[in-house]
Structures are given as C-alpha cells and as structure tokens.
Amino acid sequence: MPYINLKVVGKLSKEQKEKIAKEFSDTLLKVAGKKKESTYLVIDEVNGENWAQGERFFG
C-alpha cells in the first residue's frame, strides 16, 4: 500500500489536487505495479510563513 505525503506552499484548487492524485497513482501503477485503489495521497498545504529553506522564509 503506497502512502504519499506531499507538502506544498500555498493553496491548490480541487482540480489541481485531482490531477496530482491521478498522476501519482498512474506513475505507481506503471512503475511499481501498485493498484490505484491501494494508493493513498495526503496533500498538506503549508502557509508560506511556516516554510523555510535555510534562512529564507517563503512567507
């Protein structure tokens, strides 16, 4: 059972989330033979104020 936790800065639309879920599940099916119904994806939308790279905050 694949489990994917994707973190992104900012908000995504429902359509974007649906496309991301399709692409991830398609890839796991093609590459690893994992059934789509067995793939779980959690998308965490993180406020830029809570996201940093080194000393640089994105918020």
DOMI-145569 format. One record per atom (N, C-alpha, C): residue number from 1; x, y, z. Coordinates in steps of 0.001 Angstrom, whole numbers, always signed. Example, Ala and Ser with C-alpha at 12.3 -4.5 7.8 and 13.67 -1.06 7.14 Angstrom:
2
<1, <+13190, -5690, +7800>>,
<1, <+12300, -4500, +7800>>,
<1, <+13200, -3300, +7800>>,
<2, <+12850, -2250, +7080>>,
<2, <+13670, -1060, +7140>>,
<2, <+12900, +30, +7870>>,
This chain:
59
<1, <+834, -1167, +0>>,
<1, <+0, +0, +0>>,
<1, <+890, +1245, +0>>,
<2, <+1016, +1930, -1121>>,
<2, <+1802, +3164, -1160>>,
<2, <+1095, +4281, -395>>,
<3, <+1886, +5044, +340>>,
<3, <+1399, +6223, +1051>>,
<3, <+2302, +7377, +664>>,
<4, <+1711, +8450, +156>>,
<4, <+2461, +9621, -280>>,
<4, <+1996, +10805, +551>>,
<5, <+2950, +11560, +1085>>,
<5, <+2627, +12786, +1803>>,
<5, <+3305, +13924, +1074>>,
<6, <+2519, +14740, +407>>,
<6, <+3022, +15843, -403>>,
<6, <+2768, +17155, +339>>,
<7, <+3808, +17935, +515>>,
<7, <+3676, +19241, +1156>>,
<7, <+3953, +20311, +110>>,
<8, <+3057, +21283, +24>>,
<8, <+3209, +22384, -922>>,
<8, <+2994, +23704, -199>>,
<9, <+3669, +24746, -662>>,
<9, <+3443, +26082, -124>>,
<9, <+2219, +26654, -825>>,
<10, <+1264, +27124, -49>>,
<10, <+76, +27748, -615>>,
<10, <-1051, +26763, -850>>,
<11, <-2089, +27279, -1483>>,
<11, <-3310, +26513, -1727>>,
<11, <-3348, +25973, -3157>>,
<12, <-3961, +24802, -3294>>,
<12, <-4210, +24213, -4601>>,
<12, <-5724, +24138, -4805>>,
<13, <-6147, +24201, -6054>>,
<13, <-7572, +24037, -6349>>,
<13, <-7925, +22550, -6289>>,
<14, <-9206, +22265, -6219>>,
<14, <-9665, +20875, -6229>>,
<14, <-9203, +20174, -7504>>,
<15, <-9269, +20884, -8621>>,
<15, <-8848, +20311, -9907>>,
<15, <-7360, +19976, -9901>>,
<16, <-6548, +20845, -9330>>,
<16, <-5115, +20574, -9246>>,
<16, <-4847, +19344, -8377>>,
<17, <-5549, +19240, -7260>>,
<17, <-5379, +18085, -6374>>,
<17, <-5790, +16796, -7064>>,
<18, <-6882, +16842, -7809>>,
<18, <-7336, +15654, -8539>>,
<18, <-6310, +15229, -9587>>,
<19, <-5732, +16196, -10293>>,
<19, <-4725, +15883, -11312>>,
<19, <-3460, +15309, -10669>>,
<20, <-3036, +15890, -9557>>,
<20, <-1863, +15375, -8845>>,
<20, <-2105, +13941, -8395>>,
<21, <-3280, +13674, -7813>>,
<21, <-3612, +12317, -7366>>,
<21, <-3589, +11339, -8535>>,
<22, <-4143, +11749, -9669>>,
<22, <-4147, +10876, -10855>>,
<22, <-2731, +10592, -11330>>,
<23, <-1901, +11633, -11402>>,
<23, <-536, +11455, -11901>>,
<23, <+290, +10553, -10979>>,
<24, <+181, +10759, -9670>>,
<24, <+915, +9920, -8724>>,
<24, <+453, +8466, -8826>>,
<25, <-868, +8255, -8842>>,
<25, <-1365, +6877, -8889>>,
<25, <-1059, +6217, -10231>>,
<26, <-1116, +6972, -11330>>,
<26, <-730, +6429, -12644>>,
<26, <+736, +5991, -12637>>,
<27, <+1601, +6822, -12076>>,
<27, <+3035, +6518, -12028>>,
<27, <+3308, +5267, -11201>>,
<28, <+2681, +5163, -10030>>,
<28, <+2896, +3978, -9196>>,
<28, <+2378, +2712, -9861>>,
<29, <+1288, +2828, -10615>>,
<29, <+788, +1671, -11351>>,
<29, <+1784, +1263, -12439>>,
<30, <+2253, +2237, -13229>>,
<30, <+3166, +1937, -14337>>,
<30, <+4534, +1449, -13861>>,
<31, <+5083, +2095, -12868>>,
<31, <+6455, +1815, -12452>>,
<31, <+6543, +655, -11461>>,
<32, <+5618, +617, -10510>>,
<32, <+5731, -364, -9428>>,
<32, <+4621, -1409, -9421>>,
<33, <+3668, -1293, -10361>>,
<33, <+2587, -2267, -10422>>,
<33, <+1609, -2167, -9255>>,
<34, <+1539, -1000, -8615>>,
<34, <+646, -805, -7467>>,
<34, <-733, -370, -7955>>,
<35, <-1764, -1032, -7473>>,
<35, <-3123, -702, -7872>>,
<35, <-3482, +705, -7402>>,
<36, <-4232, +1419, -8254>>,
<36, <-4624, +2785, -7920>>,
<36, <-5439, +2836, -6635>>,
<37, <-6324, +1870, -6446>>,
<37, <-7180, +1883, -5258>>,
<37, <-6404, +1583, -3975>>,
<38, <-5145, +1177, -4101>>,
<38, <-4301, +911, -2933>>,
<38, <-3366, +2077, -2605>>,
<39, <-3395, +3114, -3435>>,
<39, <-2500, +4253, -3249>>,
<39, <-3200, +5352, -2465>>,
<40, <-2533, +5811, -1418>>,
<40, <-3056, +6884, -578>>,
<40, <-2174, +8113, -715>>,
<41, <-2799, +9271, -840>>,
<41, <-2088, +10532, -1000>>,
<41, <-2674, +11554, -32>>,
<42, <-1808, +12192, +740>>,
<42, <-2205, +13287, +1608>>,
<42, <-1477, +14528, +1116>>,
<43, <-2231, +15591, +873>>,
<43, <-1632, +16851, +438>>,
<43, <-1747, +17846, +1586>>,
<44, <-599, +18278, +2085>>,
<44, <-547, +19291, +3136>>,
<44, <-241, +20632, +2487>>,
<45, <-1169, +21567, +2604>>,
<45, <-969, +22911, +2081>>,
<45, <-425, +23770, +3224>>,
<46, <+828, +24164, +3093>>,
<46, <+1530, +24864, +4160>>,
<46, <+1579, +26359, +3853>>,
<47, <+1226, +27148, +4841>>,
<47, <+1327, +28591, +4708>>,
<47, <+2801, +28962, +4550>>,
<48, <+3109, +29871, +3641>>,
<48, <+4488, +30275, +3393>>,
<48, <+5207, +30778, +4630>>,
<49, <+4455, +31301, +5606>>,
<49, <+5067, +31772, +6848>>,
<49, <+5693, +30626, +7635>>,
<50, <+5286, +29403, +7329>>,
<50, <+5768, +28225, +8051>>,
<50, <+6720, +27380, +7208>>,
<51, <+7249, +27940, +6142>>,
<51, <+8093, +27187, +5218>>,
<51, <+9379, +27965, +5002>>,
<52, <+10499, +27306, +5191>>,
<52, <+11777, +27990, +5003>>,
<52, <+12777, +27062, +4329>>,
<53, <+13754, +27679, +3687>>,
<53, <+14889, +26963, +3119>>,
<53, <+16120, +27699, +3640>>,
<54, <+16856, +27019, +4487>>,
<54, <+17964, +27697, +5138>>,
<54, <+17439, +28840, +5991>>,
<55, <+17927, +30039, +5746>>,
<55, <+17483, +31209, +6497>>,
<55, <+16350, +31947, +5799>>,
<56, <+15958, +31500, +4622>>,
<56, <+14966, +32222, +3814>>,
<56, <+13570, +31664, +4048>>,
<57, <+12665, +32499, +4522>>,
<57, <+11268, +32108, +4650>>,
<57, <+10533, +32507, +3375>>,
<58, <+9561, +31692, +2991>>,
<58, <+8813, +31933, +1762>>,
<58, <+7585, +32805, +1993>>,
<59, <+7227, +33045, +3241>>,
<59, <+6025, +33814, +3556>>,
<59, <+6246, +35300, +3527>>,
